[in-house]
Amino acid sequence: MRLIEIKKIVEASEKISGLVKSTECQKSKYFSNLFDSNIFYKREDKQTVKSFKIRGAHNKILSLDISDIKNGLVCASAGNHAQGFALSCSTLKYNGTVFMPETTPKLKIERVKYFGKNFIEINLHGKSFADAYYEAELYCKNYNKTFVHPYNDLKIIEGQATLFLEMINQINFKIDYLFVPIGGGGLLSGAINVFKQLSKSTVIVGVQVRGAPAMKKSIEQSKLIHLDNVDNFVDGAVVKEVGEITYNFCKNYLDEIVVVDEGEICYNMISLLKKEKINAEPAGAMSVAALRKLKNQIKNKNVMCIICGGNNDPMRKTEIEERANKWKFKCKT
């Protein structure tokens, strides 16, 4: 599969710049000391919608023709793509419908309402992203609406890639290891398209959650794998099946993939908040949670972790602490 031309990613950066913030690369004193390396964060939790998803959603929506827009736009999301979609729609004054699972954290539902204003209708359906996705596709077919996919779309990937182009232009050092969370694979595909052209020696590490390792299983079996059962706790990174486009980018170009336990993610969410004052959501802490897996390889190296989202619902505090404590106890025994 051919990589997206860098000039297209540059054009996307310019196109979305009115709505998308340039986010900082921040050095972590705590994790750098812990792993005897230079750990940096790319702070996408500082976007207006507190996640990178605005990049892809806005780039895709801006690429649509009037004929695509006239009947209304639709998305399916566990929350963050929906917020980017909603902000893009309300900014451009386009009508849109968002399908989210009934299990979506209340905070994310409220933020979709806030960003979408009067231009967005919300439909809660099913227990998982897959349920909401299926219903959204059916709705588009029945009412001739245009679907804005959360990850399996080249324009979405092009938008996510702007994050990594921005990153390379911000720093004055070589990144030895880049840790990127995997849900459907859109963010990771964006990383691949930039780094495999502009920083080929950087090792790209995809990070998947134990309760939904769809990309890892697909790569291992050389075909798209559908998971029947998933743990929805890390809602921002749980899909039952990755996209064909994102799978092909990862199969052909990804250097390494690691799987992290939900409890370890929770433990690192707490560490990020206590040590760095970063309130990451579960998906946002995945890249940091994976550092321990490669602690020997990253020693004395420059490492970049994507803090991909900060929409953490305070109502989940007790569950996060319980999962973190269980993981910590398990590690000691």
N, C-alpha and C positions, 0 to 999 in steps of 0.2 A: 504493500500500500504506500503510495507516494505521500510525502509530507506536504503540508500546506505551505505555500510560498511565504517567506518572511514579509514580503511587501504587502501581502493581504492582511497579515497580522498588524503591521504598522498602520495600514488604512483603517482597520477596525479600531485600533487604539485612538486614532484621531476622531473617528466617527462617534464613539461612545463617551468621549472625554467630558461632554457637557453634563453627564449624569453620574459618571463613575469617578470616584476619588482615586488619587495616587496614594497608595498606602505605604507605610514605612517598613524598612527592614531594621529590626531591632536585635541587638546582641543580648543573649541571656547569660547573665552572670552565674546564676544558680546552676543551670544545666551544663554550662561550659565547665564549671568546676567539678561537677558531679561526674562527667564523662571525660575529663581531661582533654577537652577539644574546644573548638570555637563554634558554639551553637548560636544560630540566628533564627529569628522568626520573621516571616512575611505576614503582616498584621491585617489580613482581610476581614477580621472581625471589626475593623474600624470603618468599613464601608457604611454608607447611610442605612443599608438594609442588614448590616452586620454579617454579611457573607459575600463571597466572590460571585455568587450566582447572578448578580445584576449585570455582570460583564457579558455573559453569554446570552441572557434573556434579551437585553437591550440591543445587542448586535443583531440577533435574529429578527427581532421585531422591526428594527430599522431597515432590514433587507427586504421586507415584504412589499408586494405590489398592492395598489388600492383594491384590486379584485380579491386579494387574500384577506383584506381587513374588513371589507364592507359587511360581511355577515357576522363578524365578531371573532375574537381569538379565544383559545382554550388552552389551559395547561393542567397537568397533573403533577402533584408535588407533595413531599412530606413536610414542606414548610418554607425552605429557603428559596428555592426556585420560584415558588409562588409569590414571595415578597418582591423579588427582582422583576418578575412578570407584572405584578400589580403596580409597582412604581413606574415602570416603563409605560404601561398602558395609560395610567392617569396623567403622566407627563405629556404624552402624545395625544391624549383625549380619545383613546380607542376603547371600545367596550370589550370586556373579557370575562370569562368564566373560569374559576379555579376549582379543581377537584382535589380534595385532600382526604386522607383516611380519618375516620372518627377518632383514632388514637393520637392524632396530631396534638402536641402540647398546646395548651390554651394560649400561651404567649405568642406562638407563631400565627395562630388564627387571628388574634387581635391585631397583630402587626400587618397582616395581609389586608385586613379591613382598613387600617390606618393609611397604608400606602396607596391602596386602590381607590380610596374615596368613593365617589358615586359611579365609578366606571367598572367596578368589579363585583361580580356575584360569586358567592362561595357555596360550594356543594360538598358536604361531608359524606363520604361513602366508603363503607367497608372497614376492615381492620388493618389493612396494610396498604403500602404504596401501590402494589400490584392491583388491588381491588379498585382504587381510585383511578389508576391508569386505564384499566379496562373500561370503566364507566365513561371516562373522558373520551376515549376513542369511539365508543358507541354513540355518544352525544354528538361528536363531530360528524360522524357518518349520517346520523339521522337529521341533523339540522344544517348541514353543509358549512360547518365552522372550520377555521384553520387551527391546527394543533401546533403548539410551540413545545417541542420535546425538551425534557430537562437535560439530556446528555447525548443522545444518538443523532446528532445533526452537525454537519460541518460548520455551519454558521455559529452554532453554540460553542463548539470547540475552538473556533477562531477567536471568539470573544473571551473564553477562559484563557487562551494563550496569551492575551494581552497582559495578564498578570505576570507572566514569566519574562516577557520582553521588557516590561517595566522594571522588574527585579534586576535583570542583567545590566540595564542602563543606570541603576541606582548604586551599584556596588563597585568597588575598585579592587576586588580580590576574586580569585577563582573559587568556585563552589566545588568541593570534592564530592559531597553527597547531598542529594536533594530528596527529602522525604515528603511524599504527597499522598493524602488520603484517597481511597477509592470507594465510591458508591457505584454509580453507573459507569464511571470512567471518563467523564467529560473533562474534569480538571486535570487528571493524569495525562490524557491525550493532548491537552493544551501544553503541558510541561514537555512532553515528548517532541511536539512540533517545534518548539523553540530551542530546547537544549540539544537535540540531536542534529541541529544545524549550526548553532552559535557557540556551544560549549560541549563538544562531543566527548570530552574526557570525564565529564561529571557523571557519577553513578546515580541513576534515577531509581529510587526505591518506592514502590507502591505499597501502601499500607491498607490492609483490609481487616474488618472486624470479624471475630471468630463466629459470631452468630449469623453471618451472611457472606461467606467467602465465594461469591459467584464468579468473580474474575479469576481468582486463583484456580478454582476447579475447571473453569473453561480453558485456561491456558494449559493446565496439566493434561486435559483430555483432548486438546486441539479441536474443540467445537464449543458452541454456545451451550452452557448448562443452565437448566432451570431448576432453582431450588424450591422444593415443596414447602419447607418449613424454615422460617428465619426468626431471629430474636430482634424485635423492633426497637430495642432500647436506644441504640445509636441511630435515631430516626433520620438524621441527615446523610447517612451512608449505607442504608439498607435497601437493596433491591433484590428481587428473586432472580433476575436475569439482566446481564449487562447488555449494552447495545452492540450490534454487529460492527459498526464503525469503530467504536472505542475498543472493542475486543481485538480487531485487526491491528490497530495502532499498538496496543499493549503486547500482543503476541509477537509482533515483528520488531519492536524497539525497546521494550521494558527490560531493564537490567536485572532487577530483583523484586520479589514480592514477599512481604512478611504479613503474618496474621497476629493480631493482638487481641487479648481477652478484654471483655467489657469491663471487668473489675480493674484491670490495669489502666484502662482509659480513665475510669473514675478517679483512681488514685492520682493520676497525672493532672486531671482537672483541678483537684484540690491543691496540688503542688503549684500549678500555674497561678491559682488565685492567691494562695498564701505567700508564695515567694516572689511572684512577678506582678501581682495585681491584674492578671488577665483572666477575665470571666469567660472562658471558652465553653461552648456547648460540647457534648460528647464527640461529635465528628471533628470539632475544632482541635481537640486534644489528641487525636489519633497519631499524628506524625511524631509528636513528642513521646507518646507512649511506646513507639517502636524503637526509640534510640537504644534501649537496653538490649534489644535483640542483636544489634550490630556494634555493641560497645567496644569490641576489640578492633574492628575495622575502622571505626571513626576516630580513634585516639589520635590526637594532634592534627586533626583534619578540620577543614572549614565545612560546616554542615548547615543547610537551610531547611527549616521546618515550616510548612504552611499551616498557620492558624486560620483555618478556612471558614470558621463561623463562631459567632458569639451570642446566638439566640438561645441562651440557657434559661429554662423556666425555673424560677426559684421554688416552685411547688415540688420539684424533683430532688431537692436537697437531701432528704432523708434516704431515698433510694440510692442516690449517688454515694453517700457515706457508707451505707450498708454494703454495697457492691465493692467499694474500695477496701473496706475492712476485711471482707471475706477473701479477696484476692491477696491482701497483705498477709493474712493468717495462713493461707494455703502455701504461700511462698516460704514461710518460716518453718513449715512442717514437712 
